[in-house]
Amino acid sequence: MKKMLHTVAAAALLATTALAGAAHAEGEKFVWISHGPDSDSWFNVIKNAIKVTNEQMGVETEYRNPPTGDLADMARIVQQASAAGVDGIIVTIADYNVLEGPIKDAVAKGIPVVTVNSGTVEESQKLGALMHVGQPEYEAGLGAGKRAKEAGISSFLCVNHYITNPASVERCRGFADALGVDLGSQMIDSGIDPSEVQNKVKAYLTANPDTGAILTLGPNSAEPSIRAVKDMGLDGEIYFGTFDLSSEISAGIKDGTINFAIDQQPFLQGSVPIQVLTNYVRYGVAPANSIFTGPGFVTKDNIELVESLAGEFR
């Protein structure tokens, strides 16, 4: 009997050890899927965060995106990742209606999903994701608008280079609400072609010379808008706020063309979802709530510190 019990105990120990080994496995494969086209430099920090976090966590995370920003192409990438049976998917909710089917299919297959960057906590929950990691966009726009209102601004132009993304509209709406005005025609669909953005901004400001401020939603709209403002001799004269950072935006802050940039801390958006999925797959644990990475404001007061980390961590 003793011998038999010893054998059973040994077998149980081996089984427990095997399970513990499985729970602590490394080399999990994740896919980080963005809506950003190849031309969008903002995602370079995301890519660096993925590289750093892969090394830290001992996992493999592949960054994938539609080269031209086509959302139908993005939906196919989600479907491909799901069909490949990856250990987890990280995905932006660039357009809920377009991505709902592929994301829900992945969740139905038992693939854990973390939504990131674009979209809302409510949309993430409806999709069945573990959580959302990003910036609450309406609140970020509201905070930007409060700053502008304190400066005496009552009218503005919102240059929306990605108007099909609901999160971008929320940024503009928050800004308008903080000023106490209707958004209406103060938001333009600029597209992402630099020359087209620049010309549309100049046309709007020419037709609406009393415009008090410009709000741009990232480098794709900010950089051509900077050139438009300078061409018209309005640099330093018109209140200018933007989302996100780039070398040209940083230069605009330093020379006084831009009053502030909103930093949603993309390094965290690249890194945190990988950490969450790794811990969930290995140990079955995950944060109970979504994680907000912004907004943080970059001004002349802190631009030097931010600039020293630009392109890699900020």
C-alpha positions as CSV (number, residue, x, y, z in Angstrom):
1,M,0.0,0.0,0.0
2,K,2.9,2.4,0.9
3,K,4.5,1.7,-2.4
4,M,1.3,2.4,-4.3
5,L,0.6,5.6,-2.4
6,H,4.2,6.7,-3.1
7,T,3.7,6.0,-6.8
8,V,0.4,7.9,-6.9
9,A,2.0,10.9,-5.0
10,A,5.0,10.9,-7.4
11,A,2.6,10.8,-10.4
12,A,0.6,13.7,-8.9
13,L,3.8,15.7,-8.4
14,L,4.9,15.1,-11.9
15,A,1.4,16.2,-13.2
16,T,1.5,19.4,-11.0
17,T,5.0,20.1,-12.2
18,A,3.9,19.7,-15.9
19,L,1.0,22.1,-15.3
20,A,3.2,24.6,-13.7
21,G,5.6,24.4,-16.6
22,A,2.8,24.9,-19.0
23,A,1.5,27.9,-17.0
24,H,5.0,29.5,-17.1
25,A,5.6,28.8,-20.8
26,E,7.4,31.4,-22.9
27,G,7.3,32.2,-26.6
28,E,3.6,33.1,-26.8
29,K,2.7,34.5,-30.1
30,F,0.6,37.7,-30.3
31,V,-0.4,40.1,-33.1
32,W,-0.7,43.9,-32.6
33,I,-3.0,45.2,-35.4
34,S,-3.2,48.9,-36.0
35,H,-5.2,51.0,-38.5
36,G,-2.2,53.3,-39.2
37,P,-0.9,53.4,-42.8
38,D,2.8,53.0,-43.4
39,S,3.1,56.7,-43.8
40,D,2.0,57.4,-40.2
41,S,5.2,58.0,-38.2
42,W,3.3,58.1,-34.9
43,F,3.2,54.3,-34.7
44,N,7.1,54.1,-34.7
45,V,6.9,54.4,-30.9
46,I,4.4,51.6,-30.8
47,K,6.8,49.4,-32.8
48,N,9.6,50.2,-30.4
49,A,7.5,49.4,-27.4
50,I,6.6,46.0,-29.0
51,K,10.3,45.2,-29.5
52,V,11.2,46.2,-26.0
53,T,8.3,44.3,-24.4
54,N,8.9,41.2,-26.4
55,E,12.4,41.0,-25.0
56,Q,11.2,41.7,-21.5
57,M,8.3,39.2,-21.5
58,G,9.9,36.4,-23.7
59,V,7.1,36.5,-26.2
60,E,6.7,37.1,-30.0
61,T,4.4,40.0,-31.0
62,E,4.1,40.8,-34.7
63,Y,3.0,44.3,-35.6
64,R,0.6,44.4,-38.6
65,N,-1.2,47.2,-40.4
66,P,-3.0,47.9,-43.6
67,P,-0.3,49.7,-45.7
68,T,-2.7,52.4,-47.0
69,G,-4.9,52.5,-43.9
70,D,-7.7,50.6,-45.7
71,L,-10.1,49.3,-43.0
72,A,-11.3,46.4,-45.1
73,D,-7.7,45.3,-45.3
74,M,-7.4,45.7,-41.5
75,A,-10.4,43.5,-41.0
76,R,-8.8,40.8,-43.1
77,I,-5.6,41.0,-41.0
78,V,-7.7,40.3,-37.9
79,Q,-9.3,37.3,-39.6
80,Q,-5.9,36.0,-40.6
81,A,-4.5,36.3,-37.1
82,S,-7.6,34.5,-35.8
83,A,-7.3,31.7,-38.3
84,A,-3.6,31.3,-37.4
85,G,-4.6,30.5,-33.9
86,V,-2.3,33.1,-32.2
87,D,-2.2,33.2,-28.4
88,G,-3.7,36.7,-28.3
89,I,-4.7,39.7,-30.5
90,I,-4.2,43.4,-29.8
91,V,-6.3,45.6,-32.1
92,T,-7.4,49.2,-32.5
93,I,-11.1,49.8,-32.9
94,A,-10.7,52.1,-35.8
95,D,-14.3,51.5,-37.0
96,Y,-16.5,49.4,-34.8
97,N,-18.9,48.4,-37.6
98,V,-16.1,47.2,-39.9
99,L,-14.1,45.3,-37.2
100,E,-16.9,44.0,-35.0
101,G,-17.3,40.7,-36.9
102,P,-13.7,39.6,-37.1
103,I,-13.0,40.6,-33.5
104,K,-16.0,38.8,-32.1
105,D,-15.1,35.7,-34.2
106,A,-11.6,35.7,-32.6
107,V,-13.2,36.0,-29.1
108,A,-15.6,33.1,-29.9
109,K,-12.6,31.0,-30.8
110,G,-11.2,31.5,-27.3
111,I,-8.5,34.0,-28.4
112,P,-8.0,36.7,-25.8
113,V,-8.3,40.2,-27.2
114,V,-7.1,43.5,-25.9
115,T,-8.4,46.6,-27.7
116,V,-6.1,49.6,-27.8
117,N,-5.8,53.2,-28.9
118,S,-8.9,53.9,-31.0
119,G,-12.4,53.1,-29.7
120,T,-14.0,53.3,-26.3
121,V,-14.2,51.1,-23.2
122,E,-17.9,50.5,-24.0
123,E,-17.1,49.3,-27.5
124,S,-14.3,47.1,-26.1
125,Q,-16.7,45.4,-23.7
126,K,-19.3,44.9,-26.4
127,L,-16.7,43.1,-28.5
128,G,-15.9,40.7,-25.6
129,A,-12.3,42.0,-25.1
130,L,-10.4,41.6,-21.9
131,M,-9.9,45.4,-21.6
132,H,-9.1,48.6,-23.4
133,V,-5.8,50.4,-23.2
134,G,-5.8,54.0,-24.5
135,Q,-6.8,57.5,-24.1
136,P,-10.5,58.5,-23.5
137,E,-10.8,60.7,-26.5
138,Y,-13.7,62.9,-25.7
139,E,-12.2,63.7,-22.3
140,A,-8.9,64.5,-24.0
141,G,-10.6,66.9,-26.4
142,L,-12.5,68.4,-23.5
143,G,-9.2,69.0,-21.6
144,A,-7.7,70.6,-24.6
145,G,-10.8,72.8,-25.1
146,K,-10.6,74.0,-21.5
147,R,-7.1,75.2,-22.0
148,A,-8.2,77.1,-25.1
149,K,-11.2,78.6,-23.3
150,E,-8.9,79.9,-20.5
151,A,-6.9,81.6,-23.3
152,G,-10.1,83.4,-24.5
153,I,-10.8,81.1,-27.5
154,S,-14.4,80.9,-28.7
155,S,-14.1,79.5,-32.3
156,F,-11.8,77.0,-33.8
157,L,-11.0,74.7,-36.8
158,C,-10.7,71.0,-36.1
159,V,-8.5,69.4,-38.9
160,N,-9.7,65.8,-39.0
161,H,-7.4,63.6,-41.1
162,Y,-9.2,60.4,-40.2
163,I,-12.9,61.3,-40.1
164,T,-14.1,57.7,-40.5
165,N,-12.6,56.9,-37.1
166,P,-15.2,57.8,-34.5
167,A,-12.5,58.5,-31.9
168,S,-11.2,61.4,-34.0
169,V,-14.7,63.0,-34.0
170,E,-14.9,62.6,-30.2
171,R,-11.7,64.7,-29.9
172,C,-13.2,67.5,-31.9
173,R,-16.6,67.3,-30.1
174,G,-14.9,67.4,-26.7
175,F,-13.0,70.5,-27.7
176,A,-16.2,72.2,-29.0
177,D,-18.1,71.3,-25.8
178,A,-15.4,72.8,-23.6
179,L,-15.7,76.1,-25.5
180,G,-19.5,75.9,-25.3
181,V,-20.1,75.9,-29.1
182,D,-21.5,73.6,-31.7
183,L,-19.0,71.5,-33.6
184,G,-20.8,71.8,-36.9
185,S,-18.7,73.1,-39.9
186,Q,-15.8,73.8,-37.6
187,M,-14.6,70.3,-38.3
188,I,-13.2,69.5,-41.8
189,D,-12.4,66.2,-43.5
190,S,-8.9,67.0,-44.5
191,G,-7.7,63.6,-45.8
192,I,-4.1,62.6,-45.3
193,D,-2.4,63.9,-48.4
194,P,-0.1,66.7,-47.0
195,S,-0.7,69.1,-49.9
196,E,-4.5,68.6,-49.7
197,V,-4.5,69.1,-45.9
198,Q,-2.4,72.3,-46.2
199,N,-4.7,73.7,-48.9
200,K,-7.9,72.9,-47.1
201,V,-6.6,74.6,-43.9
202,K,-5.6,77.7,-45.8
203,A,-8.9,77.8,-47.6
204,Y,-10.9,77.5,-44.3
205,L,-8.8,80.2,-42.6
206,T,-9.2,82.5,-45.6
207,A,-13.0,82.0,-45.6
208,N,-13.2,82.3,-41.8
209,P,-10.6,84.9,-40.8
210,D,-12.0,85.2,-37.2
211,T,-11.1,81.6,-36.4
212,G,-9.5,81.7,-33.0
213,A,-7.8,78.3,-32.8
214,I,-6.7,75.2,-34.7
215,L,-6.9,71.7,-33.3
216,T,-5.2,69.0,-35.3
217,L,-5.4,65.3,-34.5
218,G,-1.9,64.0,-35.1
219,P,1.2,64.5,-37.3
220,N,-0.8,63.8,-40.6
221,S,-2.9,66.9,-40.0
222,A,-0.6,68.9,-37.7
223,E,2.5,69.1,-40.0
224,P,0.7,70.4,-43.1
225,S,-1.4,72.8,-40.8
226,I,1.9,74.2,-39.4
227,R,3.0,75.0,-42.9
228,A,-0.4,76.5,-43.8
229,V,-0.3,78.7,-40.7
230,K,3.3,79.9,-41.4
231,D,2.5,80.5,-45.1
232,M,-0.3,82.8,-43.9
233,G,1.8,84.6,-41.3
234,L,-0.4,83.3,-38.5
235,D,2.3,81.5,-36.5
236,G,2.2,82.7,-33.0
237,E,-1.0,84.6,-33.8
238,I,-3.6,81.8,-33.9
239,Y,-4.0,79.4,-30.9
240,F,-2.8,76.0,-32.0
241,G,-3.2,72.7,-30.2
242,T,-2.6,69.2,-31.5
243,F,-2.8,65.6,-30.5
244,D,0.4,63.4,-30.6
245,L,4.0,64.3,-31.3
246,S,6.6,64.3,-34.0
247,S,9.8,66.2,-34.7
248,E,8.0,68.9,-36.6
249,I,5.4,69.2,-33.8
250,S,8.1,69.5,-31.2
251,A,9.8,72.2,-33.3
252,G,6.4,74.0,-33.5
253,I,6.1,74.0,-29.7
254,K,9.6,75.3,-29.3
255,D,9.2,78.2,-31.8
256,G,5.8,79.2,-30.5
257,T,3.6,78.1,-33.4
258,I,2.0,75.3,-31.3
259,N,0.7,76.0,-27.8
260,F,0.5,72.4,-26.7
261,A,0.5,68.8,-27.9
262,I,-1.5,66.0,-26.2
263,D,0.6,63.0,-25.5
264,Q,-1.4,59.8,-25.2
265,Q,1.8,57.9,-24.4
266,P,2.0,55.4,-27.3
267,F,4.8,53.5,-25.6
268,L,2.3,52.4,-23.0
269,Q,-0.2,51.5,-25.6
270,G,2.3,49.3,-27.3
271,S,3.6,47.7,-24.2
272,V,0.8,47.3,-21.7
273,P,-1.5,45.1,-23.9
274,I,1.4,42.6,-24.4
275,Q,2.0,42.5,-20.6
276,V,-1.7,42.0,-20.0
277,L,-2.0,39.1,-22.5
278,T,1.2,37.4,-21.3
279,N,0.0,37.3,-17.7
280,Y,-3.5,36.3,-18.8
281,V,-2.2,33.4,-21.0
282,R,0.4,32.2,-18.5
283,Y,-1.4,32.7,-15.2
284,G,-5.0,33.5,-15.9
285,V,-4.8,37.0,-14.3
286,A,-5.7,40.4,-15.8
287,P,-6.5,43.9,-14.5
288,A,-10.2,44.4,-13.6
289,N,-10.5,47.7,-15.4
290,S,-9.3,49.3,-18.6
291,I,-6.1,51.4,-18.5
292,F,-6.0,55.0,-19.6
293,T,-2.6,56.2,-21.0
294,G,-3.5,59.9,-21.5
295,P,-4.0,62.7,-21.9
296,G,-0.8,64.4,-20.9
297,F,0.1,67.9,-22.2
298,V,3.4,68.8,-23.7
299,T,4.3,72.5,-23.7
300,K,7.4,74.7,-23.8
301,D,7.8,73.8,-20.1
302,N,8.5,70.1,-20.7
303,I,9.4,69.8,-24.3
304,E,13.1,69.3,-23.7
305,L,12.5,66.2,-21.6
306,V,10.0,64.8,-24.1
307,E,12.2,65.6,-27.1
308,S,15.1,63.6,-25.5
309,L,12.9,60.5,-25.6
310,A,11.1,61.2,-28.9
311,G,10.7,58.4,-31.5
312,E,11.4,55.7,-29.1
313,F,9.5,56.2,-25.8
314,R,7.5,59.4,-26.4
